[in-house]
Amino acid sequence: MQKKLLILLFLLTFPSVLYVFLSTGKTNFIHLRYIGERELAANGKDTIYHSIPPFKFVNQDGDTITDKTYDGKIYVADYFFTTCKSICPKMTTELLRVQDKFEYTKGMVQILSHTVNPENDSVPVLKAYANMVHADTKIWNFVTGDKKALYDLARNGYLLNAMEGDGGPDDFIHSELFVLVDKEKHIRGIYDGTNIKEVNDLLDDIKVLIAEYFIKDNAHKKSTE
């Protein structure tokens, strides 16, 4: 049974593993960089990579979505609003590429879109938007919630906007950036979601990250046998 599970896992991740081998020509490939300043660990001695802090929002189906929802998942995060007519439609088109490209991972790769306009983007509005853009909501959540919490997460979690703000009525974030987050909630890449070349880089980096986990998990299994 264990052998069958390993074979199934390899078949699911094979496109990513093959990509890494063909693009580097070696098995000891370069890992993706970590983004953000290192933070002091709870023991007060060690330092750890910047990670996405806990959060709690509501998605297009009225379900509670938290950081725990993405435990063991790779995900791409962005900020948008449903009435945006400038960069958001292009960003959504590019995220559909992410959705379709990694359908084979069966939910290992997910998408999390946060509204910057929670006053307008209610649960029903987000649901209608998700349907309109043909999002697969099994892997793509559109979330709303407290504006201050959404904006704090954008600035201090995803490192999207260097400009200070308080999440008040006059505060507004309009970012074209996609953030690649790994299974440990570390940021592994930031990309211009309106730029096809940069989104291609994102797709490639997701493949590398999948392969990185596959090789790491396989090595761990061998060491415990």
PEKAFEN-V787617 format. One line per field, one symbol per residue. burial: + if it has 16 or more other ideal C-beta (glycine too) atoms within 10 Angstrom, else -. Layout:
burial->???
//
This chain:
burial->------------+--++-++--------+--+-+++------------++++--+-++++----+-+-++--++++++++++-+---+-+++-+++-++-++--+--+++++++++++--+++-+++-++--+-+-+-+++++++-+--++++++-+++++-----+-----+-++++++++--++++++++++---++--++-+++++++++++----------
//
